[in-house]
Amino acid sequence: NGGVYAFQVWDPDGPGPESELLVVGGTFTEIGGVACKYVAAWDGHQWTALGSDLFGFADALAVYNGRLYCAVGLLREWTGAEWITIPGSPYNIDCLLVHDGSLVAGGGDEEARLIRRWDGTEWYGYGPGFNTGYLGDCPKVDRVAVFNDELYACGNFQKTGGRQIAPLARWDGTRWNSVEGFEAHSTFDMRVFNGEIY
C-alpha cells in the first residue's frame, strides 16, 4: 500500500542453516496482507514484518558485517528484535553502501559533510565533503557507488573544500575529484554496468 525504495538480500545467520531473505523498505505499512512498518522480509514463501518501531520511511538498506541496516533519516540497525539508532548517526541519510571495510552513508546533512562512513564503532568523514547546491538548493548526495574499486558520489553539490567540483565525483583516498568529461548541474542517480558507470 505504499512505495518500495530499497531492496537488500540478507542472510540472518550467515553460514548457518537459515535461508537468505529479500528485505524491502519504503513507505508501505502493509505488504502481501501482512501489517508492517516500512520494512519487511520475503523468505520465498511469505512476508514477515521486521519490527514496528521505525519512526520514518525506509530510504535505503545495507548489510554490513552480517548485520542489517536501514536509513530512515538516521542510521538504524536491526538486532533481531528491534531497530536501534547508531550513536552519532548523521541526519537525512538517503543512500548506503559498503566499501573498503566501512558502511558509507550519503544524504543531505550539511553538518555531516553529506557523506560519511561508519566502521562499526566510529563515524569518519571523506575530507571536507561537499557543499553549495545548484541554484542555492540544499547540497545533497543522492547516490554512492563503487567503480574499479573506487568510491563515487553523485548529487546536488558544486564544491568540496572550496574547490569547484562536478556533481559526479571520485574519491582518490585523499580528496574528491570531478569525473573527467562529466558536465551537469546536478545528478540524481548512477549505476555501474558492464564495466561502465552511467
C-alpha positions in Angstrom: 0.0 0.0 0.0 3.0 2.3 -0.5 6.2 2.7 -2.4 9.3 0.5 -2.3 12.6 2.4 -2.2 15.1 -0.2 -1.4 16.0 -3.9 -1.8 18.6 -6.0 0.1 19.4 -9.7 0.2 20.4 -10.7 3.8 21.3 -14.0 5.4 20.3 -13.6 9.1 22.6 -16.4 10.4 25.5 -16.1 7.8 26.8 -19.6 7.2 24.0 -21.2 9.3 21.1 -23.2 8.1 18.6 -20.3 7.7 17.8 -19.2 4.1 18.6 -15.8 2.7 15.8 -13.2 2.9 14.9 -10.5 0.4 14.4 -7.4 2.6 12.4 -4.4 1.1 12.0 -0.9 2.5 9.8 2.0 1.6 6.7 3.9 2.6 4.3 0.9 3.0 2.5 -0.3 6.1 1.2 -3.5 4.6 2.6 -6.0 2.1 1.1 -9.2 0.9 -1.6 -8.8 3.5 0.9 -8.5 6.4 1.0 -5.4 8.5 4.4 -3.9 8.8 6.1 -0.6 9.3 8.2 0.4 6.2 10.4 -2.8 6.2 9.6 -6.4 5.5 11.3 -9.6 4.6 10.4 -12.3 2.0 11.6 -15.9 2.6 10.4 -17.3 -0.7 7.0 -18.2 0.7 5.7 -15.4 2.9 6.3 -11.8 4.1 7.4 -11.1 7.7 7.4 -7.6 9.3 10.8 -6.5 10.7 9.8 -4.6 13.8 7.3 -1.9 14.3 9.5 0.8 15.8 10.9 2.6 12.7 10.0 6.3 13.0 10.4 7.2 9.3 10.2 5.8 5.8 13.0 3.4 4.8 15.1 5.1 2.2 18.0 2.7 1.9 19.1 -0.8 3.2 22.5 -2.4 3.5 24.2 -5.4 5.1 27.4 -4.6 6.9 29.4 -7.2 8.9 26.4 -9.5 8.6 24.0 -7.1 10.2 21.1 -5.3 8.5 21.0 -1.5 8.5 18.3 0.8 7.4 18.3 4.6 6.6 15.3 6.3 8.0 16.9 9.7 8.2 19.2 8.3 10.8 21.0 5.0 10.5 19.4 2.2 12.4 20.4 -1.4 12.9 18.2 -4.5 13.2 19.0 -6.5 16.3 16.7 -9.4 15.5 14.0 -7.9 17.8 14.1 -4.2 17.3 15.7 -1.3 15.4 18.3 0.7 17.3 19.8 4.0 16.3 23.6 4.1 15.7 25.2 6.7 18.0 26.3 9.8 16.3 24.4 9.0 13.1 24.2 11.8 10.5 20.7 13.1 9.7 18.9 12.8 6.4 20.7 9.7 5.1 19.4 8.7 1.7 21.8 6.1 0.4 24.0 3.4 1.9 26.9 1.3 0.5 29.6 -1.0 1.9 33.1 -0.1 0.7 36.6 -0.8 1.9 35.5 -2.2 5.3 33.1 0.6 6.1 29.4 1.4 5.7 29.2 4.6 3.6 26.2 6.9 4.2 25.3 9.8 1.9 22.5 12.4 2.2 21.6 16.0 2.8 23.1 16.7 6.3 25.5 19.7 6.0 26.9 19.1 9.4 27.8 15.6 8.4 29.5 16.9 5.2 26.9 15.0 3.2 28.9 11.7 3.1 30.5 9.8 5.9 31.5 6.2 6.8 30.8 4.0 9.8 33.4 1.4 10.8 31.2 -0.3 13.3 32.4 1.9 16.1 33.0 5.5 14.9 32.0 7.9 12.2 34.6 9.4 9.8 34.4 11.9 7.0 35.8 11.9 3.5 37.8 15.1 3.6 35.7 18.3 3.7 32.8 16.5 1.9 30.6 18.6 -0.4 28.7 21.9 -0.2 26.9 24.5 -2.3 23.9 23.1 -4.1 22.9 24.2 -7.6 20.9 27.5 -7.7 21.1 27.7 -3.9 19.3 24.4 -3.2 20.4 22.4 -0.2 23.5 20.3 -1.2 22.9 16.6 -1.1 24.5 13.3 -2.0 21.8 11.2 -3.8 23.8 8.0 -4.6 27.1 6.3 -3.9 28.7 3.5 -5.9 31.9 1.6 -6.3 33.6 1.5 -9.7 37.0 0.0 -10.3 37.3 -0.4 -6.5 36.9 3.4 -6.1 34.2 5.3 -4.3 31.9 7.6 -6.4 29.3 10.0 -5.2 26.7 12.0 -7.2 24.1 14.5 -6.2 23.4 18.2 -5.9 26.8 19.8 -5.0 29.3 22.1 -6.6 32.2 22.5 -4.2 34.5 20.5 -2.0 36.9 22.2 0.4 36.5 25.5 -1.6 37.2 23.8 -4.9 34.7 23.6 -7.8 33.7 20.0 -8.5 31.3 18.2 -10.8 28.2 16.6 -9.3 29.7 13.2 -10.1 32.9 12.8 -8.1 35.5 10.1 -7.3 37.4 9.7 -4.0 41.1 9.0 -4.6 41.8 8.2 -0.9 42.8 11.8 -0.1 40.3 14.1 -1.8 37.3 14.2 -4.1 37.9 14.8 -7.9 35.5 15.5 -10.7 34.9 12.7 -13.2 36.7 13.8 -16.3 34.4 15.0 -19.1 31.2 14.9 -17.0 29.1 18.1 -17.2 25.8 18.7 -15.4 24.3 21.0 -12.8 23.2 18.1 -10.5 23.0 14.3 -10.7 20.3 12.2 -9.1 21.4 8.6 -9.7 24.1 6.4 -11.2 24.7 2.7 -11.9 27.7 0.5 -12.8 27.0 -1.9 -15.7 29.3 -3.9 -18.0 32.4 -2.1 -16.8 31.0 1.3 -17.2 29.4 3.9 -14.9 26.1 5.5 -16.1 
